[in-house]
Amino acid sequence: MPNGAQALMKTLVDAGIDVCFTNPGTSEMHFVAALDHEPRMRAVLALFEGVATGAADGYARMTGKPAATLLHLGCGLGNGLANLHNARKGKVPVLNIVGDHATHHTRYDAQLQSDIETVARNVSPGFVRTSQTTAALCRDAADAITAARGLPGQVATLILPADVSWGEGGEPCPPPPLPQPEAASDATVATIAQAIADAARSGRKTAFLLGGQALREPGLLAAARVAAHSGVKLLAEVFPTRLERGAGLPPVERIAYLAEMAGVQLADLEHLVLVDAKAPVSFFAYPGKQSYLVPDSCTVHTLASPEQDAVASLHKLAAALGATQAHPALQTAQRPGRPRGKLNAAKVCKAVGHLLPEHAIVIDEAITSGLMLSALTAGAPRHDLITLTGGAIGQGLPNAVGAAIACPTRPVIALIGDGTAMYTLQALWTMAREQLNVTSIIFNNASYSVLNVELERVGASEAGPKAKSQLDLHGPVLNFAQLGQGMGVHAVRATTTEDFLKALEYALAHPGPHLIEAVVPESLSGAKRRLLPWLLRSLPSLPQPLAQALKRKIAP
C-alpha cells in the first residue's frame, strides 16, 4: 500500500490539483519523493516561499481551480504569508500544504518547532487542520480541497506531520463534488429591480459595484445589459482579482485607490448594488476623514454575496427588468499612438497599450507608475488584468509565474514597481527555470513613491532627511537588468522611449522570459506631490462636474 505522501498525491491529482509550487525542507522529503510516483503532478520550485504562494494565487486566478503549495514548517509559512493574504482578500482558492515535525517529535520543542495553526489562521480562517494519522490524511485533504474550491474561494491550510507523510497504509480519497452555489433569491431580485426601475423613472442614479466572478465576460455582459436598459453605472472594485477587459467587452470604471477620489465617484448615487463585492472603504484611516466611503444618502443593496452565483444573479435581475435583449455598450478598439520623447512612466504604459498582443495577461503592481495604465490599454485587444487585491506588495512577479503556467499559450506582461520587485525578485529564477513566456517591466524611479504621497496625506509633520531617507532607493540605485541576468533572464535597461519600445517589441516577438528595466522619474514628485493633498482636500467642496473632471485628470 502507498505511504501517506503517495496517497495524498493521488488524492490531489484525482481532484484536478495537478500543479504544486514548492519550497520544501526536511519534514517534506517524503512528499517530494512522492512526486516521482505521480506523473500527472507538475512541481515548480520557488527559491522563496512568497514566490510559491504568489504563484499559486496567480495560477488559480487564471484557471479558477486551486494549485497546491508545499511549505516548510511555520517559518516557511510565515515567509509566504503576505501573498496568501493577497489570495485571501482576492477570494482565490489555494491548497496550502505545510510540513510539520513528526507528531512524536513536537514535545521536544526543537529549533524549528512553532505553532503553525495560529500562523495559518491569519490567512486561512475558514480551514486549518493538522492531519493526525496516515489513515485520516486523504480525507483531511479532500475536506481542504472542498473548502478551497467553494464560494468564496479561500486558502485552505493542511498541516502535514512528517510521520503522517511517511506512514504506511495511505488510502487515496475520491475527489469531492464541485460546489453548486445558488443565485440571489427571487425576493432579493424583485426588491433591487424595483429600486433600479424607480430610480430610472425619477432620474436618480444607481450603480453596480462588481467584484470577483462578476468581472469576467458573462457577468460583465449581463451587468452591461442592465446598464443599457436602466441607466445603471458600472463600477468595479479598486483592485480586482481578475478583470476581463479591452476591445469588444463592456468597459467598467474602477473605484479609485485614493479615498477622496472614490468619494467623487460615489457622491451622487442614490443606490449602490453590490455584486460579489463589499461596500468601499478607505485603504487606511486619515485624520478627520471618513473610512466608510458610501454617502449617507445612498442605499446599499446586495444582489449577490461572495457565497452566491453572481453571474446567475445578474441574469435573474436582467430578466426581472426586461433587459435580456438590451444591447450592452462595448469598448471600441482603439490603441494609443507610438510614444515619443523623454521616457517616463506614462510613456511606458502608452507603449504597452500600443503593442499589447491579443489575449495577453497583464499584471499590474506598478503602484504610482501605473496611474495611466488602465486608460492607455482600455481599447487594446481583449486581455485579463490581475491586480494587488490585498495591498501586500511583492505579488506581481510571483503572480506572473502562476499565470504563465496556467495559460502557457498566452503572453504575460507584468508591470512592477522597483520597491515591490525587491520583495520577490527570486520569481525571475523560476521564470528562467520553467522557460515561462513572461515579460517583466520594472519601473526604476529609485523611490517608494506612493509612500512619499502618503506621508503628506496622513498629515505627518514636516519630513526631515532621516524620514525622507526611509522612502528613497538611491545610494545605491538598483540595477534590475543585471539582477535579472544573474537569474538567467534576458534583461535590458531602457533609459529612452525608443530603447524601451525596441525592448518590448523584441520581448513580444520572442517567447520569454524577458525583463525590461525602465529608468523613469517619479510620476508624482515635486510640485505635483505638494499640490496633490491640497487638491484632494478641496474635492468635496467643488461642484460635482469639476470634481469629476479633476479625478479623471489625476487618476483616469
Steps between C-alpha positions, in 0.01 A plus 500: 500500500620856440636714777315813607680732261438275199131464585473876551655563160244277327217667693617841380530418130175302493334820627660705220783650706791422272745787568694545823722803570765384743764620740557184704713409801588186693150433634359496146745253342250215471259731317789600270586135435133426424514746207683234297214255558239733347577609142187717485633741766716790383739625767637854472784603728509850648805640679283682754168405654341832402561406136337160547189644666469788252541261208222277635284813524571604140438147372161478670391844376543381143372141530230540763635197687757471777863410467684359800790654684760305698655701783744409777366530853372818663799708391444413136132577533591833659722586204209433264236677705478832311395344171260264675348817647458635146338172395261512797394857419455403135282197592748278315502121557836368624582165663778586741698193614737568788737235628544449873721302735400142564225481762724325753774764453298812581525455880876566482453858374777470240650809342240526222199410712221762484123538525418457132123501543504844663714641219277341235173641637606851397460407134293185523221576747252260340712184501809406699559137593796295619466144373564264793522159331592353165159333482322837535734700276319470167158569653652811658637596158160451336343725763767764434438481124125538556559809712741658249273444201180630657363851466662720594829338409736485792842394621462159665800394708582133555784438745690178425711349779800305371393166650151535353672549165736204526255265673384191311138427414391820332160480329434743211167679526263557205469860385236701682204628295523852365289751694174621345441854626154654484394820327337790681152430631193609306415745778843663490488531121152651510595758763810612312321503164234727649761737643682521165177556306378769742837680487505489120150654478587782741845576354689386811829318459572134568827309466613139513820432693636185337765270642624142480297284264307798363809644327532218248333526157163332584447717807615816326261443209204436728578811708554708185156398365340629819713816469383556141136436590473686829786751506700324771866600533759219502768521769764242594694437817815711532724191469319223307612141536466452124333743261431413137525818296594654166341536157164325467432471873288731719712775656482537876635782717714389794455668838800726563768406752504847653197530725434861405470402133284200581272741683460699178398183313238411761375847597184523287378140532156422639549121490813282500449132412776263616575199279765275656655813652503688829405861553807718441712616792818704518821296482629676812365734765584868460459776759159664470383282208234232471603135463167387351474659156133448407303825552236499773237582237576183299318172562721190471347176368665157474397312188754219540729432795836328440332170598245529217507462122554860387454435128172312544382779733573765237312299238200476733507873558526572126199277440301670778566840340428382145861573404608164358482626140658838569817577305790550741748779440831346390848645499608607152838391367741788541872500572711796605761617252868412520651702786784743435724729701657457842419172672261517795252265663203619294692432177581148619125446554430655160748262337328205666163620365653557156651149477284282728440164327167323478397301811789622712494472878597834655613508862501845655715560805649820364363707791532874410675430168189322371256788551436528124504127422123440504422801282772417247402134464119538509456455124786255450423142393312312768713392792482401864613735777625372837551750782627523857189383686634508854744789477797289620768584246710230339208331323561592135802293397377183676152549351666515159662160562167343589308666216757387243483140621120514500483644144816394314372621161431855621762774544531639852608862555574601858541869585681527831631782720865491604427482872248219465723307258763457770257313726475196272771545237577126528198444275725588206705185564185284485399672175839409351497144634150435362557705181182699555370752246508796736617852426571682827510879475657654808460874554821622661429843650724434803221577746215362704300766320156412635630536857627850425143583401358333810745685727325822408146357488506369857595844632842397634721786616753652263729219386871545559794319342471191721130453419552561128787251487259220603300553181793540261678229300804703391846411626537253345249510214393145417593352161221260414644405162808360670291332768281336235800379301640351818185287530510380139246742351565699183507852641567849365499851647310771309566868565332639187153450355637354180719252690199391703287450188773291334536289813125441528465417130784249531351342813157459341652347187712246690343277769633596843600540763614860455560791734493864394623751755343838424699780665238770558441801725233479771148550363407707803788719613590861568216743447257222401549322830471819705185603313325161523397514870355849449304382194370197684385710795317736266306232306197475734437875480522524120200477263454134407584542126826679587590242766437219251715672236788538747469136601522389136805721448694371799394133494302412185 
